[in-house]
Amino acid sequence: MSVRKSIGYVRDRLDLLKLSEQVQGMLERNEITFAQAKVILEIPNGPDQLTAAKLAQRLHLNTNQLKGRIQNMTKKDKEEPKS
């Protein structure tokens, strides 16, 4: 039996398992797109992934807009002094 999907296709879908369960649920319910989910994968922790997914959903952000928001979020995190 053959699956007939490229390695890249399969790898992209397996990568989605790295998303938090809440974000995976949003993807399953079509609240965010596959492209948005791939951008959200750039965020390492679950709570920030969920924040980005909710932002994308609420503001109807395209992938480029979402990338910009994520870059701003990570830039602010790096700039904040640690106590």
C-alpha positions as a Markdown table, in Angstrom:
| # | Residue | x | y | z |
|---|---|---|---|---|
| 1 | Met | 0.0 | 0.0 | 0.0 |
| 2 | Ser | 1.3 | 3.5 | -0.9 |
| 3 | Val | 0.3 | 6.8 | 0.7 |
| 4 | Arg | 1.2 | 8.9 | -2.4 |
| 5 | Lys | 2.1 | 12.0 | -0.4 |
| 6 | Ser | 5.5 | 13.7 | -0.6 |
| 7 | Ile | 7.9 | 13.6 | 2.3 |
| 8 | Gly | 7.5 | 17.3 | 2.7 |
| 9 | Tyr | 3.7 | 17.0 | 3.0 |
| 10 | Val | 4.0 | 14.3 | 5.6 |
| 11 | Arg | 6.7 | 16.2 | 7.5 |
| 12 | Asp | 4.6 | 19.4 | 7.5 |
| 13 | Arg | 1.6 | 17.5 | 9.0 |
| 14 | Leu | 3.8 | 15.7 | 11.6 |
| 15 | Asp | 5.3 | 19.1 | 12.7 |
| 16 | Leu | 1.8 | 20.2 | 13.6 |
| 17 | Leu | 2.0 | 17.8 | 16.6 |
| 18 | Lys | 4.5 | 20.2 | 18.1 |
| 19 | Leu | 1.6 | 22.7 | 18.6 |
| 20 | Ser | -0.1 | 22.9 | 21.9 |
| 21 | Glu | -3.3 | 20.8 | 22.2 |
| 22 | Gln | -5.4 | 24.0 | 22.3 |
| 23 | Val | -3.9 | 25.2 | 19.0 |
| 24 | Gln | -4.3 | 21.8 | 17.4 |
| 25 | Gly | -7.9 | 21.9 | 18.4 |
| 26 | Met | -8.3 | 25.4 | 16.8 |
| 27 | Leu | -6.8 | 24.0 | 13.6 |
| 28 | Glu | -9.1 | 21.0 | 13.6 |
| 29 | Arg | -12.1 | 23.3 | 14.0 |
| 30 | Asn | -10.9 | 25.4 | 11.2 |
| 31 | Glu | -10.5 | 28.4 | 13.5 |
| 32 | Ile | -7.0 | 29.0 | 12.1 |
| 33 | Thr | -5.5 | 27.9 | 8.8 |
| 34 | Phe | -2.8 | 25.4 | 8.1 |
| 35 | Ala | -0.5 | 28.3 | 7.0 |
| 36 | Gln | -1.2 | 30.2 | 10.2 |
| 37 | Ala | -0.4 | 27.0 | 12.2 |
| 38 | Lys | 2.9 | 26.7 | 10.4 |
| 39 | Val | 3.8 | 30.2 | 11.4 |
| 40 | Ile | 2.7 | 29.6 | 15.0 |
| 41 | Leu | 5.2 | 26.6 | 15.1 |
| 42 | Glu | 7.9 | 29.2 | 15.3 |
| 43 | Ile | 6.8 | 29.9 | 18.9 |
| 44 | Pro | 8.4 | 27.5 | 21.3 |
| 45 | Asn | 5.9 | 27.5 | 24.2 |
| 46 | Gly | 2.3 | 26.5 | 24.3 |
| 47 | Pro | 0.8 | 29.6 | 26.1 |
| 48 | Asp | 2.4 | 31.9 | 23.6 |
| 49 | Gln | 1.3 | 29.7 | 20.7 |
| 50 | Leu | -2.3 | 29.9 | 22.0 |
| 51 | Thr | -2.0 | 33.7 | 22.3 |
| 52 | Ala | -0.8 | 34.0 | 18.7 |
| 53 | Ala | -3.5 | 31.6 | 17.4 |
| 54 | Lys | -6.3 | 33.6 | 19.2 |
| 55 | Leu | -4.9 | 36.8 | 17.8 |
| 56 | Ala | -4.8 | 35.4 | 14.3 |
| 57 | Gln | -8.4 | 34.2 | 14.7 |
| 58 | Arg | -9.7 | 37.4 | 16.2 |
| 59 | Leu | -8.0 | 39.8 | 13.8 |
| 60 | His | -8.3 | 37.6 | 10.7 |
| 61 | Leu | -4.5 | 37.9 | 10.2 |
| 62 | Asn | -2.9 | 36.6 | 7.1 |
| 63 | Thr | 0.4 | 34.7 | 7.4 |
| 64 | Asn | 2.6 | 37.8 | 6.8 |
| 65 | Gln | 0.7 | 39.8 | 9.3 |
| 66 | Leu | 0.9 | 37.0 | 11.9 |
| 67 | Lys | 4.7 | 36.7 | 11.3 |
| 68 | Gly | 5.0 | 40.4 | 12.0 |
| 69 | Arg | 3.0 | 40.1 | 15.2 |
| 70 | Ile | 5.1 | 37.1 | 16.4 |
| 71 | Gln | 8.3 | 38.9 | 15.6 |
| 72 | Asn | 7.1 | 41.9 | 17.7 |
| 73 | Met | 6.1 | 39.5 | 20.5 |
| 74 | Thr | 9.5 | 37.8 | 20.6 |
| 75 | Lys | 11.3 | 41.1 | 20.3 |
| 76 | Lys | 9.5 | 42.5 | 23.3 |
| 77 | Asp | 10.3 | 39.3 | 25.3 |
| 78 | Lys | 14.0 | 39.8 | 24.6 |
| 79 | Glu | 13.9 | 43.5 | 25.5 |
| 80 | Glu | 12.2 | 43.0 | 28.8 |
| 81 | Pro | 14.7 | 43.0 | 31.7 |
| 82 | Lys | 14.6 | 39.9 | 33.8 |
| 83 | Ser | 14.1 | 40.3 | 37.5 |
